[in-house]
């Protein structure tokens, strides 16, 4: 695990500002505080801040190079298939036991195409001195980040955006489409960022940059995976084997390993399978505790930990801790993420780092196996739309009379959103259900700068498959994985997601949606596997997820900051948000007439980001 960065002149010319490499490294040191190495020559410079996970000795430092110094290679992440690569290239003169060094003979043998074979989570940068090409690549799901910008005949790249802001041209322009993504969805769709001159290497792609131009090779297309018919028993057995294999691969490390737990089925499965591969006296589990009962899952997580005999650590999360986390994230992460769960995730990671170097996390399970209540909503929408118009109008009117709730995901909220949007197209209602709740009236935009969503290229007519694929390609990739990576790496902790294992993901994407959602039951197949390993009480628990009591926090501990960042005079001066609409949202929320926590949080995140990174 590392923070990687560098700059190359695509023509054979001296770099304009090689002295800025040191500043880039400092901006990424939280990703790798254990070691650093830089390689420089007049036309190229590359560095890596290292977090020691595998082969912690100095011989494992990056960037790596071959004996002839033809290529420089840095990799952020973990290559789970490294042992097989070492066997394949057994004659190569290795200098370390790391999972990264085998990528050198692989690239020398197969070039960029060889990177498509990798099994792992990774962001890779390779400078080929002979071909004068920079190769950038990311893993299939997008677990590890990589950004780049071009200016003055040079390409700069880094694991996080703030390292690239050392280049003045990179930070000079706000991307209006990135802003539109953030305000509608709560995150920015790759390859865009909030900065017009900075782009993100897309998940599952390899980018080659030369003096002649840029080529993008997509080696992973989940929408092209064909549904394969399987019996329930066959699918259950195959899933159980793949899941156990994924966990077994991902607990391999030269440092202690733990699991983020909630007491739900996803993390409980990971903990159970990790216990088979790691001695329970060594395996740690971590869970966040809240004073508000509706948000606190600590008792359920503790019961799983007791049953499995893990070293369990409960981490208190209150408004003071959340406020400190918010200030830290806003100051040190140059990407606005309107998912409040990044705050308790960071608080968890900060404590976990005192005990372990690696944690397993459950990202991907919901998108791949059908875990969200919105999927049930899509199942029910055709039934609701078939009702007589008078009945639908009556239901909508009755739902509107329900008083607003400040709970985690209250039934009142779900019912109101369902009846209001059930008659929309599948993707339109899905975006509405999953979005921020902000409409276009809240910001000053021109029609050509309207939010534009990624197309879903899936030949399937199954609407449930379409929305799960949409979530995999957007919400998982651009929100959840960004949240987990930035929050854990701020604490210098490596997070791994076994549900996103290559084989397991391919299998899940090939499953018929009827094996994932049945009637009102979500994650049907995954829970079938879980029933053989976990108590039924855990399997039957309603999905809750890690969240924050935003509605109350906005009116209490966060009130001063909300009022400052959303002050009318500030908004009028910036000219991006419509001050009158923002004031209406805030007054309705403060008076208890509506729960606008979600849209207000998005606006707060944007304004705090703008203040820190644009200097407004």
LINRA-V719012 format. One line per field, one symbol per residue. ss: DSSP state (H for helix, E for strand, C for the rest). A space follows every 10 residues. Layout:
ss->???
This chain:
ss->CEEEEEEEEC CCCCCCCHHH HHHHHHHCHH HCCCEEEEEE ECCEEEEEEE CCCCCCCHHH CCCEECCCCC EEEEEEEEEC CHHHHHHHCC CCCCCCCCCC CHHHHHHHHH HHHHHHHCCE EEEEEEEECC CCEEEEEECC CCCCCCEEEE ECCEEEEECC HHHHCCCHHH HCCECHHHHH HHHHHCCCCC CCCCECCCEE CCCCEEEEEE CCEEEEEECC CHHHCCCCCC CHHHHHHHHH HHHHHHHHHH CCCCCCEEEE CCCCHHHHHH HHHHHHHCCC CCCEEEEEEC CCCCCCCHHH HHHHHHHHCC EEEEEECCHH HHHHHHHHHH HHCCCCCCCC HHHHHHHHHH HHCCCCCEEE CCCCHHHHHC CCHHHHHHHH HHHHHCCCHH HHHHHHHHHH CCCCCCCCCC HHHHHHHHHH HCCCCHHHHH HHHHCCCCCH HHECCCHHHC CCCCCCCCCC CCHHHHHHHH HHHHHHHHHH HHHHHHHHHH CCCEEECHHH CHHHHHHHHC CCHHHCCECC ECCHHHHHHH HCCCCHHHHC CCCCCCCCCH HHHHHCCCHH HHHHHCCHHH HHHHCCECHH HHHHHHHHHH CCCCCCHHHH HHHHHHHHHH HHHHCC
